[in-house]
Amino acid sequence: MKPMTPSPALAAVVGDKPMPRSQITSNLWAYIKKNGLQDQTNKRQINADDKLKVIFGGKSSVSMFEMTKLVSQHIR
């Protein structure tokens, strides 16, 4: 897959080196799990910390599917 460059906001979470979209997603999920940001009652919801809130457009919680759409806007 073609390496993509994350935006500065996304790079703060997944790293700043160009990488395939699949690796960006993998790194994002590793960050979410490491920081316990997956909602405990509804596993499809992601609760944002300060870094993710920037990526999520200021939202404090998004669904997994909405997250994918929002992250796409931070990849070049």
Gaussian input, Z-matrix of N, CA and C with variables (Angstrom, degrees):
# hf/3-21g

backbone

0 1
 N
 C     1     B1
 C     2     B2     1     A1
 N     3     B3     2     A2     1     D1
 C     4     B4     3     A3     2     D2
 C     5     B5     4     A4     3     D3
 N     6     B6     5     A5     4     D4
 C     7     B7     6     A6     5     D5
 C     8     B8     7     A7     6     D6
 N     9     B9     8     A8     7     D7
 C    10    B10     9     A9     8     D8
 C    11    B11    10    A10     9     D9
 N    12    B12    11    A11    10    D10
 C    13    B13    12    A12    11    D11
 C    14    B14    13    A13    12    D12
 N    15    B15    14    A14    13    D13
 C    16    B16    15    A15    14    D14
 C    17    B17    16    A16    15    D15
 N    18    B18    17    A17    16    D16
 C    19    B19    18    A18    17    D17
 C    20    B20    19    A19    18    D18
 N    21    B21    20    A20    19    D19
 C    22    B22    21    A21    20    D20
 C    23    B23    22    A22    21    D21
 N    24    B24    23    A23    22    D22
 C    25    B25    24    A24    23    D23
 C    26    B26    25    A25    24    D24
 N    27    B27    26    A26    25    D25
 C    28    B28    27    A27    26    D26
 C    29    B29    28    A28    27    D27
 N    30    B30    29    A29    28    D28
 C    31    B31    30    A30    29    D29
 C    32    B32    31    A31    30    D30
 N    33    B33    32    A32    31    D31
 C    34    B34    33    A33    32    D32
 C    35    B35    34    A34    33    D33
 N    36    B36    35    A35    34    D34
 C    37    B37    36    A36    35    D35
 C    38    B38    37    A37    36    D36
 N    39    B39    38    A38    37    D37
 C    40    B40    39    A39    38    D38
 C    41    B41    40    A40    39    D39
 N    42    B42    41    A41    40    D40
 C    43    B43    42    A42    41    D41
 C    44    B44    43    A43    42    D42
 N    45    B45    44    A44    43    D43
 C    46    B46    45    A45    44    D44
 C    47    B47    46    A46    45    D45
 N    48    B48    47    A47    46    D46
 C    49    B49    48    A48    47    D47
 C    50    B50    49    A49    48    D48
 N    51    B51    50    A50    49    D49
 C    52    B52    51    A51    50    D50
 C    53    B53    52    A52    51    D51
 N    54    B54    53    A53    52    D52
 C    55    B55    54    A54    53    D53
 C    56    B56    55    A55    54    D54
 N    57    B57    56    A56    55    D55
 C    58    B58    57    A57    56    D56
 C    59    B59    58    A58    57    D57
 N    60    B60    59    A59    58    D58
 C    61    B61    60    A60    59    D59
 C    62    B62    61    A61    60    D60
 N    63    B63    62    A62    61    D61
 C    64    B64    63    A63    62    D62
 C    65    B65    64    A64    63    D63
 N    66    B66    65    A65    64    D64
 C    67    B67    66    A66    65    D65
 C    68    B68    67    A67    66    D66
 N    69    B69    68    A68    67    D67
 C    70    B70    69    A69    68    D68
 C    71    B71    70    A70    69    D69
 N    72    B72    71    A71    70    D70
 C    73    B73    72    A72    71    D71
 C    74    B74    73    A73    72    D72
 N    75    B75    74    A74    73    D73
 C    76    B76    75    A75    74    D74
 C    77    B77    76    A76    75    D75
 N    78    B78    77    A77    76    D76
 C    79    B79    78    A78    77    D77
 C    80    B80    79    A79    78    D78
 N    81    B81    80    A80    79    D79
 C    82    B82    81    A81    80    D80
 C    83    B83    82    A82    81    D81
 N    84    B84    83    A83    82    D82
 C    85    B85    84    A84    83    D83
 C    86    B86    85    A85    84    D84
 N    87    B87    86    A86    85    D85
 C    88    B88    87    A87    86    D86
 C    89    B89    88    A88    87    D87
 N    90    B90    89    A89    88    D88
 C    91    B91    90    A90    89    D89
 C    92    B92    91    A91    90    D90
 N    93    B93    92    A92    91    D91
 C    94    B94    93    A93    92    D92
 C    95    B95    94    A94    93    D93
 N    96    B96    95    A95    94    D94
 C    97    B97    96    A96    95    D95
 C    98    B98    97    A97    96    D96
 N    99    B99    98    A98    97    D97
 C   100   B100    99    A99    98    D98
 C   101   B101   100   A100    99    D99
 N   102   B102   101   A101   100   D100
 C   103   B103   102   A102   101   D101
 C   104   B104   103   A103   102   D102
 N   105   B105   104   A104   103   D103
 C   106   B106   105   A105   104   D104
 C   107   B107   106   A106   105   D105
 N   108   B108   107   A107   106   D106
 C   109   B109   108   A108   107   D107
 C   110   B110   109   A109   108   D108
 N   111   B111   110   A110   109   D109
 C   112   B112   111   A111   110   D110
 C   113   B113   112   A112   111   D111
 N   114   B114   113   A113   112   D112
 C   115   B115   114   A114   113   D113
 C   116   B116   115   A115   114   D114
 N   117   B117   116   A116   115   D115
 C   118   B118   117   A117   116   D116
 C   119   B119   118   A118   117   D117
 N   120   B120   119   A119   118   D118
 C   121   B121   120   A120   119   D119
 C   122   B122   121   A121   120   D120
 N   123   B123   122   A122   121   D121
 C   124   B124   123   A123   122   D122
 C   125   B125   124   A124   123   D123
 N   126   B126   125   A125   124   D124
 C   127   B127   126   A126   125   D125
 C   128   B128   127   A127   126   D126
 N   129   B129   128   A128   127   D127
 C   130   B130   129   A129   128   D128
 C   131   B131   130   A130   129   D129
 N   132   B132   131   A131   130   D130
 C   133   B133   132   A132   131   D131
 C   134   B134   133   A133   132   D132
 N   135   B135   134   A134   133   D133
 C   136   B136   135   A135   134   D134
 C   137   B137   136   A136   135   D135
 N   138   B138   137   A137   136   D136
 C   139   B139   138   A138   137   D137
 C   140   B140   139   A139   138   D138
 N   141   B141   140   A140   139   D139
 C   142   B142   141   A141   140   D140
 C   143   B143   142   A142   141   D141
 N   144   B144   143   A143   142   D142
 C   145   B145   144   A144   143   D143
 C   146   B146   145   A145   144   D144
 N   147   B147   146   A146   145   D145
 C   148   B148   147   A147   146   D146
 C   149   B149   148   A148   147   D147
 N   150   B150   149   A149   148   D148
 C   151   B151   150   A150   149   D149
 C   152   B152   151   A151   150   D150
 N   153   B153   152   A152   151   D151
 C   154   B154   153   A153   152   D152
 C   155   B155   154   A154   153   D153
 N   156   B156   155   A155   154   D154
 C   157   B157   156   A156   155   D155
 C   158   B158   157   A157   156   D156
 N   159   B159   158   A158   157   D157
 C   160   B160   159   A159   158   D158
 C   161   B161   160   A160   159   D159
 N   162   B162   161   A161   160   D160
 C   163   B163   162   A162   161   D161
 C   164   B164   163   A163   162   D162
 N   165   B165   164   A164   163   D163
 C   166   B166   165   A165   164   D164
 C   167   B167   166   A166   165   D165
 N   168   B168   167   A167   166   D166
 C   169   B169   168   A168   167   D167
 C   170   B170   169   A169   168   D168
 N   171   B171   170   A170   169   D169
 C   172   B172   171   A171   170   D170
 C   173   B173   172   A172   171   D171
 N   174   B174   173   A173   172   D172
 C   175   B175   174   A174   173   D173
 C   176   B176   175   A175   174   D174
 N   177   B177   176   A176   175   D175
 C   178   B178   177   A177   176   D176
 C   179   B179   178   A178   177   D177
 N   180   B180   179   A179   178   D178
 C   181   B181   180   A180   179   D179
 C   182   B182   181   A181   180   D180
 N   183   B183   182   A182   181   D181
 C   184   B184   183   A183   182   D182
 C   185   B185   184   A184   183   D183
 N   186   B186   185   A185   184   D184
 C   187   B187   186   A186   185   D185
 C   188   B188   187   A187   186   D186
 N   189   B189   188   A188   187   D187
 C   190   B190   189   A189   188   D188
 C   191   B191   190   A190   189   D189
 N   192   B192   191   A191   190   D190
 C   193   B193   192   A192   191   D191
 C   194   B194   193   A193   192   D192
 N   195   B195   194   A194   193   D193
 C   196   B196   195   A195   194   D194
 C   197   B197   196   A196   195   D195
 N   198   B198   197   A197   196   D196
 C   199   B199   198   A198   197   D197
 C   200   B200   199   A199   198   D198
 N   201   B201   200   A200   199   D199
 C   202   B202   201   A201   200   D200
 C   203   B203   202   A202   201   D201
 N   204   B204   203   A203   202   D202
 C   205   B205   204   A204   203   D203
 C   206   B206   205   A205   204   D204
 N   207   B207   206   A206   205   D205
 C   208   B208   207   A207   206   D206
 C   209   B209   208   A208   207   D207
 N   210   B210   209   A209   208   D208
 C   211   B211   210   A210   209   D209
 C   212   B212   211   A211   210   D210
 N   213   B213   212   A212   211   D211
 C   214   B214   213   A213   212   D212
 C   215   B215   214   A214   213   D213
 N   216   B216   215   A215   214   D214
 C   217   B217   216   A216   215   D215
 C   218   B218   217   A217   216   D216
 N   219   B219   218   A218   217   D217
 C   220   B220   219   A219   218   D218
 C   221   B221   220   A220   219   D219
 N   222   B222   221   A221   220   D220
 C   223   B223   222   A222   221   D221
 C   224   B224   223   A223   222   D222
 N   225   B225   224   A224   223   D223
 C   226   B226   225   A225   224   D224
 C   227   B227   226   A226   225   D225

   B1=1.4533
   B2=1.5233
   B3=1.3045
   B4=1.4604
   B5=1.5372
   B6=1.3383
   B7=1.4662
   B8=1.5282
   B9=1.3190
   B10=1.4574
   B11=1.5241
   B12=1.3262
   B13=1.4478
   B14=1.5293
   B15=1.3462
   B16=1.4653
   B17=1.5295
   B18=1.3198
   B19=1.4649
   B20=1.5250
   B21=1.3230
   B22=1.4728
   B23=1.5345
   B24=1.3418
   B25=1.4662
   B26=1.5325
   B27=1.3224
   B28=1.4615
   B29=1.5263
   B30=1.3254
   B31=1.4649
   B32=1.5268
   B33=1.3214
   B34=1.4674
   B35=1.5211
   B36=1.3267
   B37=1.4691
   B38=1.5277
   B39=1.3316
   B40=1.4696
   B41=1.5247
   B42=1.3211
   B43=1.4637
   B44=1.5189
   B45=1.3374
   B46=1.4615
   B47=1.5223
   B48=1.3173
   B49=1.4627
   B50=1.5274
   B51=1.3401
   B52=1.4631
   B53=1.5275
   B54=1.3282
   B55=1.4661
   B56=1.5239
   B57=1.3328
   B58=1.4713
   B59=1.5323
   B60=1.3132
   B61=1.4666
   B62=1.5321
   B63=1.3243
   B64=1.4648
   B65=1.5314
   B66=1.3267
   B67=1.4665
   B68=1.5251
   B69=1.3149
   B70=1.4665
   B71=1.5216
   B72=1.3317
   B73=1.4625
   B74=1.5193
   B75=1.3139
   B76=1.4636
   B77=1.5336
   B78=1.3258
   B79=1.4660
   B80=1.5273
   B81=1.3209
   B82=1.4587
   B83=1.5243
   B84=1.3355
   B85=1.4653
   B86=1.5305
   B87=1.3160
   B88=1.4702
   B89=1.5295
   B90=1.3270
   B91=1.4646
   B92=1.5314
   B93=1.3256
   B94=1.4719
   B95=1.5277
   B96=1.3187
   B97=1.4715
   B98=1.5266
   B99=1.3315
   B100=1.4638
   B101=1.5305
   B102=1.3314
   B103=1.4593
   B104=1.5283
   B105=1.3368
   B106=1.4641
   B107=1.5232
   B108=1.3154
   B109=1.4629
   B110=1.5240
   B111=1.3244
   B112=1.4600
   B113=1.5229
   B114=1.3344
   B115=1.4573
   B116=1.5270
   B117=1.3165
   B118=1.4676
   B119=1.5280
   B120=1.3277
   B121=1.4640
   B122=1.5201
   B123=1.3318
   B124=1.4580
   B125=1.5240
   B126=1.3017
   B127=1.4768
   B128=1.5220
   B129=1.3300
   B130=1.4620
   B131=1.5214
   B132=1.3235
   B133=1.4590
   B134=1.5266
   B135=1.3220
   B136=1.4561
   B137=1.5268
   B138=1.3292
   B139=1.4562
   B140=1.5273
   B141=1.3071
   B142=1.4620
   B143=1.5271
   B144=1.3340
   B145=1.4606
   B146=1.5294
   B147=1.3264
   B148=1.4699
   B149=1.5244
   B150=1.3338
   B151=1.4696
   B152=1.5292
   B153=1.3297
   B154=1.4664
   B155=1.5242
   B156=1.3208
   B157=1.4634
   B158=1.5297
   B159=1.3337
   B160=1.4730
   B161=1.5265
   B162=1.3144
   B163=1.4645
   B164=1.5343
   B165=1.3363
   B166=1.4647
   B167=1.5256
   B168=1.3103
   B169=1.4603
   B170=1.5195
   B171=1.3249
   B172=1.4620
   B173=1.5144
   B174=1.3249
   B175=1.4692
   B176=1.5296
   B177=1.3300
   B178=1.4590
   B179=1.5277
   B180=1.3350
   B181=1.4620
   B182=1.5287
   B183=1.3488
   B184=1.4669
   B185=1.5275
   B186=1.3323
   B187=1.4661
   B188=1.5306
   B189=1.3148
   B190=1.4680
   B191=1.5291
   B192=1.3229
   B193=1.4595
   B194=1.5256
   B195=1.3132
   B196=1.4607
   B197=1.5283
   B198=1.3333
   B199=1.4602
   B200=1.5248
   B201=1.3168
   B202=1.4742
   B203=1.5280
   B204=1.3158
   B205=1.4666
   B206=1.5345
   B207=1.3268
   B208=1.4639
   B209=1.5306
   B210=1.3271
   B211=1.4702
   B212=1.5305
   B213=1.3198
   B214=1.4681
   B215=1.5172
   B216=1.3210
   B217=1.4646
   B218=1.5278
   B219=1.3355
   B220=1.4694
   B221=1.5278
   B222=1.3231
   B223=1.4672
   B224=1.5237
   B225=1.3286
   B226=1.4851
   B227=1.5072
   A1=110.26
   A2=115.17
   A3=121.85
   A4=110.44
   A5=117.54
   A6=119.64
   A7=111.26
   A8=115.61
   A9=122.42
   A10=107.88
   A11=117.24
   A12=121.68
   A13=109.46
   A14=117.66
   A15=119.57
   A16=111.50
   A17=116.43
   A18=121.27
   A19=108.63
   A20=118.96
   A21=120.20
   A22=113.07
   A23=117.41
   A24=120.76
   A25=110.89
   A26=116.78
   A27=120.93
   A28=110.79
   A29=116.86
   A30=121.32
   A31=111.64
   A32=117.63
   A33=121.33
   A34=111.63
   A35=116.71
   A36=121.97
   A37=111.86
   A38=117.33
   A39=120.88
   A40=115.06
   A41=117.59
   A42=121.00
   A43=109.51
   A44=116.30
   A45=119.31
   A46=115.12
   A47=118.52
   A48=120.58
   A49=110.21
   A50=117.77
   A51=119.83
   A52=110.46
   A53=116.45
   A54=121.93
   A55=109.50
   A56=116.39
   A57=118.96
   A58=110.94
   A59=116.20
   A60=121.84
   A61=111.38
   A62=117.46
   A63=120.74
   A64=111.29
   A65=116.97
   A66=120.66
   A67=110.69
   A68=117.33
   A69=121.00
   A70=109.43
   A71=116.65
   A72=121.40
   A73=110.83
   A74=116.87
   A75=121.70
   A76=111.19
   A77=116.64
   A78=120.73
   A79=111.45
   A80=116.77
   A81=121.06
   A82=110.54
   A83=116.75
   A84=120.23
   A85=111.17
   A86=116.97
   A87=120.01
   A88=109.64
   A89=117.26
   A90=122.46
   A91=110.43
   A92=116.26
   A93=121.35
   A94=110.37
   A95=116.82
   A96=120.61
   A97=112.00
   A98=116.78
   A99=121.57
   A100=111.14
   A101=116.06
   A102=121.49
   A103=113.58
   A104=117.69
   A105=121.73
   A106=113.51
   A107=117.21
   A108=121.03
   A109=114.15
   A110=117.09
   A111=119.85
   A112=107.52
   A113=117.54
   A114=122.00
   A115=110.11
   A116=116.80
   A117=120.99
   A118=112.83
   A119=118.48
   A120=120.05
   A121=112.43
   A122=117.68
   A123=121.44
   A124=107.53
   A125=116.81
   A126=122.46
   A127=113.41
   A128=117.43
   A129=120.25
   A130=112.48
   A131=117.19
   A132=121.84
   A133=110.26
   A134=115.90
   A135=122.68
   A136=107.58
   A137=116.67
   A138=122.12
   A139=108.33
   A140=115.96
   A141=120.61
   A142=112.23
   A143=115.28
   A144=120.30
   A145=105.72
   A146=117.99
   A147=120.37
   A148=112.89
   A149=117.81
   A150=120.94
   A151=111.31
   A152=116.71
   A153=119.65
   A154=112.27
   A155=117.17
   A156=120.25
   A157=111.12
   A158=116.69
   A159=120.96
   A160=109.57
   A161=116.84
   A162=121.85
   A163=111.09
   A164=116.16
   A165=121.66
   A166=113.00
   A167=117.90
   A168=120.99
   A169=113.59
   A170=117.08
   A171=121.62
   A172=114.65
   A173=117.74
   A174=120.81
   A175=109.99
   A176=116.42
   A177=119.96
   A178=112.28
   A179=116.61
   A180=120.43
   A181=108.73
   A182=115.95
   A183=121.13
   A184=109.01
   A185=115.86
   A186=119.70
   A187=108.96
   A188=116.34
   A189=121.15
   A190=110.39
   A191=116.67
   A192=121.42
   A193=110.94
   A194=116.60
   A195=120.85
   A196=109.80
   A197=116.64
   A198=121.21
   A199=110.77
   A200=116.93
   A201=121.29
   A202=110.45
   A203=116.54
   A204=121.79
   A205=110.82
   A206=116.89
   A207=121.24
   A208=111.78
   A209=116.52
   A210=120.35
   A211=110.17
   A212=117.55
   A213=121.43
   A214=112.18
   A215=117.20
   A216=121.30
   A217=111.55
   A218=116.94
   A219=121.55
   A220=112.51
   A221=116.53
   A222=121.01
   A223=108.47
   A224=114.81
   A225=119.61
   A226=108.88
   D1=151.20
   D2=-178.24
   D3=-71.58
   D4=130.99
   D5=176.89
   D6=-65.12
   D7=135.64
   D8=179.37
   D9=-113.27
   D10=150.74
   D11=179.69
   D12=-102.03
   D13=120.26
   D14=178.29
   D15=-74.27
   D16=150.15
   D17=175.32
   D18=-65.81
   D19=164.28
   D20=178.33
   D21=-55.99
   D22=-38.08
   D23=179.50
   D24=-65.33
   D25=-43.84
   D26=179.36
   D27=-71.97
   D28=-35.43
   D29=179.25
   D30=-60.94
   D31=-29.54
   D32=177.65
   D33=-64.86
   D34=-20.51
   D35=-179.17
   D36=-101.51
   D37=-45.85
   D38=-171.51
   D39=-105.39
   D40=-10.50
   D41=-176.56
   D42=109.31
   D43=155.08
   D44=-172.44
   D45=-99.95
   D46=1.08
   D47=179.39
   D48=-82.53
   D49=145.47
   D50=174.68
   D51=-60.22
   D52=135.59
   D53=-179.43
   D54=-151.70
   D55=159.62
   D56=177.73
   D57=-62.48
   D58=153.53
   D59=179.30
   D60=-54.51
   D61=-36.94
   D62=-179.79
   D63=-63.70
   D64=-36.94
   D65=178.64
   D66=-71.93
   D67=-36.72
   D68=176.00
   D69=-60.38
   D70=-46.37
   D71=178.95
   D72=-62.11
   D73=-43.71
   D74=179.25
   D75=-61.49
   D76=-45.08
   D77=178.98
   D78=-65.57
   D79=-36.74
   D80=178.61
   D81=-64.37
   D82=-44.56
   D83=178.80
   D84=-65.91
   D85=-37.07
   D86=176.84
   D87=-60.94
   D88=-41.57
   D89=178.32
   D90=-63.74
   D91=-45.14
   D92=-179.45
   D93=-61.01
   D94=-46.45
   D95=-178.74
   D96=-68.88
   D97=-40.79
   D98=-179.88
   D99=-60.34
   D100=-37.68
   D101=-176.59
   D102=-97.79
   D103=6.50
   D104=177.18
   D105=60.46
   D106=43.15
   D107=-175.37
   D108=-94.40
   D109=-4.11
   D110=176.67
   D111=-79.50
   D112=129.60
   D113=-178.08
   D114=-58.69
   D115=134.90
   D116=-175.95
   D117=-72.98
   D118=-33.20
   D119=-179.15
   D120=-88.03
   D121=-37.71
   D122=178.55
   D123=-121.80
   D124=97.09
   D125=-174.37
   D126=-62.58
   D127=-13.76
   D128=179.08
   D129=-83.42
   D130=-7.94
   D131=179.14
   D132=-98.53
   D133=138.36
   D134=177.17
   D135=-112.37
   D136=123.64
   D137=177.27
   D138=-90.33
   D139=128.11
   D140=-174.58
   D141=-85.71
   D142=137.84
   D143=166.66
   D144=-93.32
   D145=-171.79
   D146=-176.49
   D147=-59.88
   D148=-39.73
   D149=-179.16
   D150=-68.09
   D151=-43.94
   D152=-178.31
   D153=-72.97
   D154=-29.09
   D155=179.66
   D156=-58.52
   D157=-36.10
   D158=177.70
   D159=-64.21
   D160=-43.57
   D161=-179.81
   D162=-68.73
   D163=-36.25
   D164=-177.34
   D165=-84.35
   D166=12.91
   D167=177.67
   D168=67.77
   D169=31.29
   D170=177.75
   D171=88.92
   D172=-4.17
   D173=-179.82
   D174=-75.64
   D175=143.31
   D176=-178.93
   D177=-88.28
   D178=-15.64
   D179=179.51
   D180=-153.94
   D181=136.28
   D182=177.33
   D183=-138.71
   D184=159.27
   D185=175.46
   D186=-79.17
   D187=162.23
   D188=178.52
   D189=-56.27
   D190=-39.72
   D191=-176.30
   D192=-70.96
   D193=-40.21
   D194=177.12
   D195=-67.24
   D196=-36.28
   D197=178.93
   D198=-58.61
   D199=-44.12
   D200=-179.80
   D201=-59.17
   D202=-43.57
   D203=179.07
   D204=-63.99
   D205=-44.05
   D206=-178.31
   D207=-68.26
   D208=-37.99
   D209=179.71
   D210=-67.25
   D211=-34.78
   D212=179.12
   D213=-57.44
   D214=-29.53
   D215=-180.00
   D216=-73.72
   D217=-11.93
   D218=-178.67
   D219=-106.99
   D220=16.55
   D221=-179.61
   D222=-121.53
   D223=133.18
   D224=178.09
   D225=-116.14

